């Protein structure tokens, strides 16, 4: 999502940084490129006009006067205005109320409300240690209730069953009573959506809001929806006192610029972003860091946070102790490192958070090939017996043919994997007793993710 916008704006940033001084001419050139990039990314025209006007005023104003590096100061202006466009400062959920804190999920059908409800439940359980109850008030879509039951189980949240025969207001009242009686910290209410805005849906959600008096009313919007997202956001904003926005499908390949306009239309802060289809694919939204990613500066901090959440520190420390004691690094350990990398979103998920120049150096084609190679290596190792994984030296010609047949690859691929494994094992031998071991302990083994 927004890859094309990132490429265009990062090129503008690169050009502007080389400017010796700020003039009306080079500011006009920069603004023209930015305007075209935003419009091509599907950002609403009124938003583009206001954004470029603010950048022009501040770029030619006092903010860059006297700067030793005017080009960098100009990039700073663009960065600050882009952050302000998306909400200026990160804003978390307001749960400082008498439990249960009720969170109402609103949005059109297909925007991802039900999945986002479960993702938010998992986020609350893991990050804030909350006891979460989910319930579906969508009695119109037959599979909605069952879908929420399934994804809530994946998230580790408790689900309150409801029925298509019940009225949404009755479901809401029952859920609120159940949450109070069983001392839940948070109640997440998934509401019905339609393929388009209609008065019946708006009236129903107004009544639900009045009955539940939620502390948070989150508008879930599909980032791939295009300009229609703005009309939808405006309609929900007029009907409900929205407290936040959740952008879904930010990992998609659509232009996605409409997502940058939603805050401008509603005034509500963007609080979360869905970054993958996985149940843990929800991130707290930080406008400043998102602006850095769009401008091609990367988000290395997000990469570090992802490593801290995803890496199995206990397993990494066990491997570090194993290496230090002189035990042989085996194929089970090699597979563990490949799996740890996948937990972080794979190579592509890691590369996406790096600065644009490093992404360009890596190359999309190379990343696609590397991702396929990792999956192939996992398949080959999983086709081995436990004894073969512990003692790779046993793998001779006949075993290689069997492993290749079992994993659907050529024997040459098995040989290539064993060669890469031997290189890593040699590296591990050299690490024994070295300073690298102490670094691995401090990092919780995160350094092992590099191959």
N, C-alpha and C positions, 0 to 999 in steps of 0.2 A: 504494500500500500504506500502511496506517495513516493515511490521510487523515482518516477520521472520528475516530480517536483524537486526532490532532493538533488538529482543530477543537475537540473537547470540552476537551482539556487547555489549549489556548491561551486559551480563554475563562475557564477556572478561574484561570489565571495572571494574566490581565488583572484579574479581580475581586480576587484576593488582594493584588496589588500596591497596591491602593488602601486597604488596611487600615491604620488608624493604630496599632493595637496587636494583639498576638496573644492570643487568648483561647481557652478550650476550645471555646466555641461556634463561632467562625469556623473553627477548625481542624477541628471535626467536620463543618461544612458542606462545607469543601473536600474532606475525605476521602471524604465520601459521593459527591460528584461524581466524584472520581478513581476510586473503587471501581466506580461504574456505567460510566464510560468504559472502564476496563480489561476489565470483564466483557463489555461489548458488543463489544469488540475481540477477544474469544476468548482472553484471557489466562487461564491455569489458575487455578482458585479458590484453591488453597493458596498460589500465588505472590502473588495479589492480597492475601490476608490478611496474609502476611508483610510485603509491601511497605508496606501502609497502617499496620501496627503500627510499623514502623521510622520512618516519616514522623511518626507521632503522637508517639513517644517523643522524637525529636530536635526536633520543632517546639515541644513544651512543655518541653523541657529547656534546657540551658545554651547551646545553639548560637545562639539568637536573643535571649538576654537582653542588654539594653544596646544593641541595634542601633538606629541612628538611623532606619533604614527597615525596620521589622519585616516588612512585606509582601514586600519584596525578599529578606529573609533567609529567609522561608518558601518562596519560589520556589527559592532556593538549596538548601534541604533536599530539596525534591522532585527537583530536577535531579540532585543527588548520589546520591540513592537510586535514581533511574531509571537512572543510569549504572552503579551497582553491580549492579542487576538484570541488566544485559547484560554484565557482566564487569569493570567498574571501570576497567581500563586496556587500551589497545590492545596487541596481542601479535602480532608478526610471525612468519614462519616461522623455525625453527631450522635453518639450513643450515651451521652451523659444525662440519662433520664431514669425514672423509676422503671425497672424491668417489668415486662418485656418492651424493648425498643422496637417499634413496628416500622418496617421498611416496605413501602409499596412500590412495586415494579410496574411501570407503564410503558406502552409503546405499541406499534403496529404488529400484526401477525407476520412472522418471518424475520423480525428484527433480531431474534435471539434471546427473548425475555426468559424463557424457561431454562435454557442452558446457563444464561448469565446468573439467574437466581441461585443455581447450584454452585456455580463458580464463586459467587459472592459468599455463599455459605462456607465453602472450603476456606476462602480467604479469611473470614472471620474466625473460624475454628483454629486455623493454623497460626495466623499472625496475631490475633487478639485474644485467643483462648476463650472464646465465647461458646455458650451452649445455644445451638441454633435450631429453630423449628421452621420447616417450610410447609406451605399449603398452596394449593392451586384453586383459584376462584374462576378458572376458565371452564365453564360448563358447555361451551359451544363446540370446541374442537375435541373430538372423541379421544384422541391419543394424548391430549395435553396433561391430564392427571397422571396417567401411567408414565409418561415421559419424565415428569417431575419426580415421581417416586423413584425411577431408575437412577437419574442423575444425582438425586439427593443421597442415595445409598453410596454412590461413588465418592461423593464429597464428605461422607461421614456425618451428615446431618440427619436429624430425626424428621420424618415426614408424617403429616397428619392427613389421613385419607379423606377424600371428598367424593361426591357423586354428581354426575350430570343432571340428576333429578332434583338436586338441591338448588336453592337460589343463592347467588353470590353473596348477598348480605348475610344470609344465615350461615354460610361457610365461614365468613369473616368473623362473625360474632362467636361461633363455636371455637375457631382457632385462637382467638384472643383469650377466651375463657380457659382453654386448655393450656396455653402458654403461661398464664398467670398461675394456674393450679399446680403446674409441674416445674415452675421456677426456671423458665427459659430466659436467657439474656436477650435474645433477638428473635423476632418473628418476621420471616420474609414471605410476603404475599404476592404470588404470581397472578396477574390479572389477564382477562381476555383481550385479544386484539382482533382487528379486522384487516382486510386487505387494503382498505382505505378508510379515511375518517368518516364517521357517521354519528348522528345525534344520539342514537340509542347507546352506543359505546361510551360516548362522552358523559351522558347522564349517569350511566351505571358506575363509571369510575369516580365521578363526583360524589355519588352516594357512598361508595366504598371509602373514599377519603374522609368523608364526614363521620362515618361510623367508626373507623379505625383511629382517626386522628394520628396519622403516622409522623414519626420524628423525621423521617426521610422519605421523599417522593422522588424516585429516580426514573428519568426518562431514558429508555433504552433505544438507541438509534443505530441503524445499519449504516456503517461508513461507506458502503458500496451503493447506497440508494441514489446518489446524485442530488440534483437540485430539489427533488421531491422531499428530501430530508428536511429542508428548511420550512416548507409549508406544513409538514407534519409537526415539526418542533413548535412552530408558531401556534398551531391549533391546540396542542397539549399545554403550552404555556398559558394560553388564554383560559383553558378549562381548569387547570390545577396550579397550585403554588409549588412549582418544581423546586427541589433543593439541590439537584445534581443531575448530571448526564453520564451515561455509560455508552461509550463508543464500542461497537462490536465489529468483528471481521477486519481489524486493522492489519491482519496478515494477508489480506486478499490482494489481488492484482489490479483492482479498478483504480481510477484516478483518485477518488477519495477526498478531494479537496472540500467537498461539502461539509465534511466533519470539522473543518477549521472554522466554518461559519456558524455552527450551531450555538456556541456560546454567545456570539454576537447577537443572535436572534432572541434567545431566551434570557440571557443575563445570568443563567445558572452555571455554576462551575462544572467543568468536566472532571469527574471524580475517579472513573475507572476506564480502562481500555482492554478489550478482549484481543489478545495477541496470538492465540492459537485455538484449535478446536478441543484441546485437552482440558480436562476438568480443572487443572491448575493454571490454565492460560488466561489469567486475569491479573492485570498490573494496576497499582495505584497510579493515577495520571499526574505527571508533573509537567506543566506547560514549558518551563525553562528547559528541561532536559529533552522534551519533544522538539522544541525549537532548535536545539543543538543538532539533533538527528536530522531534521529537515534541511538544515543548512550544511549538512555533510560533516559535522564535527564529531559524530558518533555519540555513544552513550556507554562509555567504559564502566561507569559506576553501576549501571544496570547489569552489566555483564558480571561484575564482582558480586553483586547482590544475588544474582541468579546462581552463581557458583556456590555461594554460602548456603543457599536453600537446597540445591540439588545434589551437591557432592556428599557422598556417604563418608563422613569424617572418620568414623570408626574403622571402616574398611580400608580407607587410605592410610590410616595410622598403622593398621595391622600389616599392610604391605610394606610400609617404611621399616617397621621392626623386622619383618622377614628379610628385607634386603640387607639391613645392618647385621643381622645374625649370620649371614652367609648362605641362607637357604636359596635354592634355585627359583628364579622367577619363571612361572610356568604359564601355559595357555589359559588356565582359569583366571590368572591375574590379568593377562592381556585382554580377555573378554570383559572382565570387570571394568577396565579403563574405557573400552569402547562403549559399554552400557552407561557409564557415568557421563560420557560426552553426549550421548543421546538424551539423557535426562535434562541436559542444559539446552535442549532444542536442536541438537546436532550441530554440524559445522555451519550450516546456513544461519541458524539462529544466533550463533556466536558472531559470525562475520557481519550480520546485519547491524550489530551494535558498535562496530568499529568505524573510525572516520572514513569518509568517502574515498580518500586517496588509497587507503589500505584495502578497501573493498574493491576498487578498480584494479589494484595490483593482483589481488586474488583471482578476479575474473569469475563471472557467473558460470561459464562452461566448466572451468576447473573445479568450482565448488560442487556443481552437479555431479561431476565425475567422482570427486572425493567422497561425496555422500553415498553414491552407489558402491564405491569400493568398501566403505565401512560396513554397509549392509551385507555385502558379499562376504567379508571377513567374518562377521558374526555368524552367518549361515554355515560357513565352512567349519568354524570351531564347534558349533552346535551339532554338527554331523559326526563329531569324534566321540569316542568312548571316554568315560571318566579317566581310565588308565592312560589313554593317549594324551589327554590334556595335561595330566600330571607329568608324563614322561614323553615329551615330543620326539626324543631320539628313537623311540620305537617305530615311528611312522616311516616305513620303507615303501617300496613301489606298490605292493599289493594293497596296503592300507591306504595309500594315496588314491589309488583307483576307486576304492570303495567310498572314501570320503568325498571324492569329486562327484561320483554318481549320486550320493546321498544329498549333496548340496546343489546339484544341478549346474556344476561348473566344470571347466576343463582341468586336467591334472596340473597344467602350468599355473593355474590360479592357486592351487594348493601349495605348489612350490614357492610362489611369490609370497604367500602369507607366511610360510615357515621362514623365508628369508627375512621378511620384515620383523618377525618375532625374534629371530636370532640377533638382529641389530639392536632391538630394544633390550634384550637380555644382556648383551655386552655392555650397553649403556648402564644398566642397573648394577652390573659388577663393578664398573668404574666408580659408581656413586657410593659404594660401600665405605663407610667410615669417613666420607668426605663432608665438606660443609653443606653439600646439597641435602644431606639427610636432615640436618637441623632446619634447613629452609622448608623441607617437606613437612616437618612437624609443626612449624609455625603456621604454614598455609593450610594445614589440615589435609595435605595431599593434593591440593588443587594443581600443583605443578605437574602432577602425573598425567594430567589431561592432555598435555602436549605430546605429540608423537614425533 
